[in-house]
Amino acid sequence: MERTRARATVFLMLFLGNLGNALEVPLDPKVLEGLPQPPTITHQSPKDYIIDPRENIVIHCDAKGKPHPSFSWTRNGTHFDIDQDPKVTMRPHSGTLVVDISGEKVESYEGVYQCTARNEHGTAVSNNIVIRQSRSPLWSKERNEPIIVQEGVSLVLQCRPPAGLPPPIIFWMDINFQRLPQSSRVSQALNGDLHFSNVLTEDSRNDYICYARFPHTQTIQQKQPITVTVLNLDAINETVAALYNETDFLSDGSAEERRPTFLIPSGSSSSKMVLRGQVLELECIAEGLPTPEVSWSKVSGEFPAKRTSFLHFQKTLRIVDVSEADAGEYRCTARNRLASVHHTIRVTVKAAPYWISTPRNLVLAPRERGNMICRASGTPKPTITWAMNGIPIENSPKDPSRKVEGDTIIFEEVQTGSSAVYQCNASNEYGYLLSNAFVNVLSETPRVLTPANKVYQVIRNTHALLDCSSFGSPIPKITWFKDSRSSTLDGDPYVLHENGTLEIHVAQAVNSGKYTCVARNSLGISENHVYLEVKEPTRILKQPEYKVVQSNMNVVFECKVKHDPSLIPTMTWVKDNGELPDDERFLVDSDSLTITDVTEDDAGTYTCIMTTTLDQDSASAELTVVEQPDPPTDLELTDQKPRSVQLTWIPGDEHNSPIYMFLIQYADSLHHHGHWHNLTLVPGSKTTAHLKLSPYVHYAFRVLALNAVGFSNPSLPSRMYKTNPSAPDENPSGVDGFGTEHDNLVISWKPMSGHQANGPGLQYKVMWRQKDVDKEWTSVTVANVSKFMVSGTPTFTPYEVQVQAINDYGIGPEPAVVTGHSGEDLPMQAPDNVQVLVLNSSLAEVHWEPVPPKTVRGRLKGYKVYYWRERSLHKHNPHHVEQQVLTFSGNKSHGMLPGLQPYSLYLFNVRVFNGKGEGPASSNQQFETPEGVPGRPSFLRITKPSLDSLTLEWGPPYDRNGRLTGYTLKYQTVNISNVLGPVEELALPANETTVTLFNLKYSTRYKFYFNAKTGQGAGPVVTEEAATIMDEAMAARQVDIATQGWFICLMCAIALLILVLLIICFIQRNKGGKYPVKEKEDAHTDPEFQPMKEDDCTFGEYSDTEDHKPLKGSRTPSNGTVHRDNSDDSLVDYGGDGGDGQFNEDGSFIGQYSGKSSARDTAGGHESSEAPSPVNTSAMNSFV
């Protein structure tokens, strides 16, 4: 079956199972066993092999094949018989030659060597390996004459090193092995010569030495030192004058400037040839004065940026890895201030042969076809020749299945036994290429090389590659199936690659399962099973967050992750892409990183990396550690003036938190030594401050920096700055004038600090005069006090006062005038024309006439009304209340008296008051408040309950607030469901305190509403509840029923039935069975055992202590209580304390009704063991 060349190549790839190793036979021992293979050269020495004559010669040649190949060599084109030369040995299982050169001349082994590896399937050959020994000859003996030159001229010191193999590396040094300095003026050429564009006198020296280092032998040879003497024109004039008695041989003492000219290369143009892939080096060295500067340009294009460099101070252009595009004209320009000169270098690029497509090994089945291609390029175009098993193909045996067409050999209908190794040689005048490729004709059944039952695990939404490496000849065809093998896997979402690999671009959970790959050719079939598991991706759900913390605090980075439960995750934390510090302060938890006692070194980027065997996810957050700033430094005082100075400083380290404010403080060692005071704030962007100063202060300044964390420590203090004293700039503040007695005036002020005094000898000049009376000031000078008292002043008289500062250098500015008053006295007169207007039973309005201002004798503060309740107007309510006071500020003439008691007699008076106190009281006035509604009755009791009547007793209100006109009584029934009946109303006279209600319903609750009345209306209501009692005959019938014989028999039958059930349950439990007691009891309980309802015509409940104990084996509610039926109601439920309702001897009911007792909800065991009450309203209602 015919195949194309591409098909043959794909077959080879499948055969190898790896696209990157297309020429390798599979290494599986099962495949290699019995599989023939022609030789393949795997290692050989380089074509140009320079050897060290001091070491043995090793010429490498290794090959592989099946069977293992044998080796032979040729030297200079003829067979090299190794066995005839005892100095030459071949390594075992290899073709590598080892030549022992001890006692031998290396030259005798120089030459061209070629290795041949052959087995029964073909012959492979190596490159021609040229063996040459390295050479480092000595410098020829020579004598260097001293060089004397005029300053400013150009100079070339020639090196001319001996020819070596490989060429030596040249450099210039002095006698102390120090490299000579080079510059744009002095530089070394590519041939090793040292060029001076112009010489200077400092270039004179006697140790210019050229060194040659031979890299292969690591030896260094040196040239004899060269002496250079540079003379300037003045020295030359002196020398010539001494010889010829001339005084002015040269007219100018300085070197003459000249235009640039090129030392290298010569002329205006030159040419250069370079081979492709090599290094192109072009140089232009110019001379001139001043020193020319060299620049480069490409006439027909741009320099390749990544491959171009300029060396030796722009004098050498270097382009590496030259390509054909680098051909063209290059121009170098030398320029100084006089002129410029150009040189053009025409560069041509030739190329030794290089591969376009190397021939590849072919593995073919019998009767298959294939192509072997050998393509190379070069300049000039290389010639392609073929050989088979090392013999030119035209001289090889004819093969009808093989046809050579230039760079291609076409194989058709190949036969078993036609395996061979073919050599392709591409050559031109600059070199050659040689490549071996074999044709191996095989017949093999398919084999799947991928391990059986291999499990592939991938992450969801990623691509999956299921391998099916196979081997066979002809090339096996690969098909894939999944699970049931119902159809081949072809098309979306599956992609089948030519090497048999099955790809799923986006794997999902549904793609998990068992996959089968089948390899099939004409000779047989092979299959293999693999498994795909699609896992959930690892994702970080909560990423660590950016943190800003202060030093010595703790910080926590959270990193919560979700991953596939079948994968084992590993959490790793890194800092700045490196490991966490080995410090116990770093605590790594399953989902967090905690750093305790954070330091500034802990700042950085922290990354949590969650890794599984298949994937990973990561997230990062930055930690910024902030601290208080470092204190400012280098405080300096400049621009010093008598009242100001400029302060400058250098800020300290901000510690990751910007400084937004500076605080400047000062200390005054003259007045407050050691105390620092805040002076001013400066924005954080400034580092200078212009400070205003006060006289007579010894200043020292310091600065504190403020950031978001807090203040820094203070800076070191500045040097002391003293200001000169002067007269005060200000006077005391807080000046006031007031009296402490009715005949004095006290003048006070806030003392001035030493900082405010401006100089020594601080005193105060105190001045005063009576306002609008005195024109002249009275004054006194005092010191070390803050007040002064003037005696003998009129009462509460306005005065103008002043306080002025004085020191030894003068007086302060004109002080401000402050108005004060002398002392106050008690008011002299009581308010006149006092009247009252009663507005209602609890509010009255008082009026008075203000006193004359002169009688106040001080600052009027207001009026006070003293009032008290003398007594109630009701004869039964004598009363006396303590005096009350209401204050009305300001010059008022009336006020309201709230909160008065109705129907009462009140007394009151009015007084004026000032800052000294109260004046005399006005005469007492009285008024009466009208009636109001009464208060609640003092008590309400229900007594003497009977079948149809109740007696109510009450007491009058404590606060009658008027004349009682009577009482109102309302009442209504209350049934078991707390539903209220119709309201009955009864009016009662004021002189009654008891009433009996007749014709009430027996055994019925009633609710009563009772209040008192005056002429102003009804007062608040008091309520009570009570119930009538039950008929005695009916109660007796209830007791008789409880003692009937039939009832006792019924109770005994029920008890016996329960006992039988308990015995049966016990027997079943001992047998291991489960007996549903509750279900059986529910199904078979006698209805008569249930609590009786109202319509059963039976007693509601009979209770005894034993009756309420739960039977063994029975179920009770979880809280251990037994609830009564809702219809079981009795007077017990209405008792005051939950006890049984009882009667006195006269039949009256003991206790007032107070609602249902909580005993209705308690366990039976908590009830009284006494006989139950004979009263049961439910039963009674049933029998009537």
Phi, psi and omega in degrees: 000130183281144176227152175282170179296322178298321180295322179295320179296317178299321178300317180298319179298316179295322179300320182277339179071009182207118183295330182279354182230052193295337184263003183265137171283141180307141184271359177301122182304327180294329179280319184292331184298116178077008181267115181285152179205131176293165182293151174222126177289125181254337182203135178209157180289161180294159181300313180256102190248104179265125186250159176270121183296348181270353183239159175299151179270128177238116179248114188277142170199110178234148180210162176230163179169172179227109000290168182299134186286159170259161188235149173211163184229154167240149175230124183055037174087356180240160182299135180254107183275103184293326185293340182276350182242107182294342180279350184247130176230157177246133181293146180298145177056025182207163175258008183292130179263141175235120183251120177275111186263007179297125180075009182238156173275128182295330183302331183291345180253005174288149180155191181251120183247148174217137183258142176236129176241126184221149165219190187292350183255356177159180183225131176246147181235153178269179171292165169285118184257112182271117181262122175224145178270149178286149182226138176224077185290159178281158175291140177291147180295131179206159177242122181267119178285144176300144181252126176242123183227158177277143179302134176100343181277166178274160182208141175234121174262115185275142180261310179046065181288160177291148179290128179235172177227111354287172183301147182283166174261128188256139171205155183250134177219170176265186184292342179265015180060033173257132180297138178287135181295139178238156184205187176296340178271324183235121182209160182262135179277169181297331179276359176101348180291150179256121186251133173250118175295325171200146184260152176239162181300329180288352175284352180293125175192164184247016183225050169278109186238129176263130180246145176235121179253123180265108192294330186290321180260356180055045176244154181234130176246147180233148177274159176297143181300148178247135178257131179235129175238126181250123179252135173274173187293329178295319179294322179295318178301316180296319180294314180294321179298322179293328182277321188245007181055035175257143182265343184213075182290316175242140189278337187236136182277353183252150180295148183275134178289151181211160182287158180289145168221155183273130170277319176220132347280173181268157179078188183263347180207159178203177180226159183212133175248138180222147178271147178303136179087346179272187181256129176263124177234119177244138180226147175224116178241124184242154174243160180159170180221117002295171183299126179288152173257137184254137175225162186231151174208155174254125188295320188250027179165197182250158175288143172291111193301317186280348184246003186251140173214157180241127185240170175052050175060049175072005183275344181238128174259127184234126177235122182264161177049059186298141174236172180300333181291344181277356176293151179145192182258131178244137183240129172251143183233128174252130188218133164231189187288349179272320185190182175223154181223148184238154172218134181250132179244121180267117185255127172245143182246119172256169182217126166292159183304141174220152189284136165262315178209115178280147177296142183245149178299143178243131171245112186237151172270157177307139178072010174272170178234158179193167181237142172241118188248137178225103183238132179219160178227169180170173178230110000289171184299129184287158176265133180260125173233150182243151172222154177238122181056037176085358181251132178313140190294333179289340178263359182277162176302142180292143179223113183295340179276000184239135178220129181261125176232085178065247183270011183227138170250127182255126178250129178226137177053051181295152183241157175299136181096359179263019176293144180194167175251130182249139177248133176249129180238121176245122186217150167216191187291347183255000177155186180214163173232141178227132180222140176257140173212139183251159169245120182243115182263115185229154171233108184222137174290157182296146172223132174268121185271343179294134180304142180290147176058030178291139181255123175257130177242127179226165178266141179304141180075010171250171181274148179242137178239114178258118188276140172220069178290131184224163177219137177178159177216114007297170184299125178292148172264132184257131171230152183237147175224158179233132174054261189281353180059036180287329180205157179288153180269104181211128182097173186309130007264016186261143175230123179260117181276161184296334179274008177095353181287135177261125182245137171245114186299312182232097184284137177237171182300327182292345180278353178294147176149193182264131180240143180237126174252136183241124176255125187223131167224189186290346183261348181167193185216147176215145180223162181211148180249135173228166184231141179243128175240120180261118185257156177286144182288154175276126182226139175272115184278319179237111184277153173297147185249153178301132184235139171235114184229159177271158177301149178071004174267174176255151178222144181233125172257122178265146179210090183265133192232146172243135182213168178293129185296340181276352180258143180267114182274156175229121179266126179233136175248136176232155178240122180052043178064016175235177181293154174294148177301145178281082188216132182292351176287343180266112183248115181260123177252181182297329181222025180200162173234124180246131176243118180262153179048060185300138174244170182295332178290344181282349180297145180154191181257123180252133184235129172262131182239115176260116186241134168243182180292346185246327185207182177203161174220150183217157176209147185234156174210150183260141175250121176249122180259122181249149177220170170299145181294157173289152181294148175299160183227171173054054176290133184221138180255124178227175179049054186281125179228168183300325184242011180202163177202153177255128181251130176236156181204168176247123181294150173276182180298132181284338182057050171070008176228115187301143174282123180247359179200145171242136176253123178258126178242158177224155173235142180247100183288347180278320186250322182226073185296130176087356179255130181256138183237144176289133181252306182197163175250142181233135177304150183295343180279352183250151177232017175225155177211135176265113189256130174273134188242161177253153178291160172057049177225137173261096189275142162226135185247152170214159185233138174242137178261144182235126170235192185295340180277321180155192181280146171284172168293154180295151174289169172295144182296151173285172174294158183288141177231116184260136174253150183281150178289161176200176178296155181301143177267349184210166177250167180300149176259171177071028181290134181212152176232124183205165179248145174258340174229168186290348183236028177221167176226122179255122177258121182236160178203166177273123183299147178275144178280165176300329178295328180275343187291333179068001180174174180284168176072042182290127174224169180234129175263112183261127183230144179207156173200151180287129186295136177063011179236303182270142174260328182267150179268139168262136185222160175209146179252128182229166179217151175060026175228167180234010174202160179216135184252130175257124183260164175074030179268152173297158182290132175042063180246137180287137178230147170261131183231154176217148173227124183240139179275143179222139170224188185291348183251007176140187181254159180281183180292168179301124183283158177284150179269128179241134180263128176227182180229149172287179190293155179268162171231167182294146178302150186263339192229146176270153178298144179257168172055051180280129181222163180224145177231114180278121183269321175201192187290347181230008184217135178223153179242128182254138177236148176208167179257124183301150180283157176297142183303325183294333182279351180288325178054041179168191179275117182297122178261331179151198182232150178237135177249118176263128180214155180204153178274115183285312179190168172278150179282350177276136186292338181273358185237068172294140186204149174212126182245147179297155182297139177243154183229133171241131182255134178239106186287149176086186184274069182271161178232006177198166178195160182258142176247101182267172172070028181281154177274131178296155172054051182222161177257125180242146172242150178202161171215169184234141180223147173264150178219150176234196182294340180275324181158199184264150174272186180294152180277149173287166178295146182295135175245158180228158175204158181245141176265142182288176179296155172226183177286149185283168174278187179290147172304146187293331175198162175215120181235146175249122183231168174052059176288145177220189182297323187224016181213157174218145179249132179248136176235145180211168176239150180296160179295147174294319178254098182282330177054028179148190179271123179293133178256353179151187180231155176240128178241125175236144179208160180201157181281157176227116182275186184299328181272015180061027175272130184274143178268189179294150184270130172255141182235142182220128176266134184236144181290160185289337184269004179264149176229008178205153177205147178244128180260127182250172176060036175273162177283139180287154178047047182228137176278145176229147175244132186244143178234122190225132175209164181259163181226146167237187178293342180270353177133187184270146179269185180295157187262143169248140184240153175210161176228148178202168183225148172283168188258177186262159178290136182294321181297320180294321177297322180295318178302324180294321179291321181297319180299321181294344182250010179290148181294318181299327180291321179295318179298319178299317179296320180294320179297320179295317179298319179296318179299318179295322179297317179298317179298321178297319180297315180299318179298318180297318180296316180298322181292321178294331178282355180092355181278169179250124182245112183286085185300313184301315182294319180295320180295319180296328184278329190242001182295137178294133180301332181290344180281344182285156176300142185272140181270176182297326183272010178277348183061033178231172176294146183294319182192134174251129187235134171219165184302313182291329182298333185265003173280131180294137179292146178296131181089348179276165181254136176240162176302157187298334180270005175075016182250153176241116183271145175281160174291151185300334183276349180283102183226141180209176178292343174301323182295339183259005181292159184290321185242020178080003178276180180287140175290130181229163180246150170284178181297328180276006177087001180283152183279131182273126176093148178271153178292132182224028179093174182292142181280151177288350179297342178295339184248012180259166180292152181300328181297345181269353180283164181293143177275358178287170178299140182291159179297138177287356183264124175216109187295326181294314180295322181297317180296330182288328186272342182286000000 
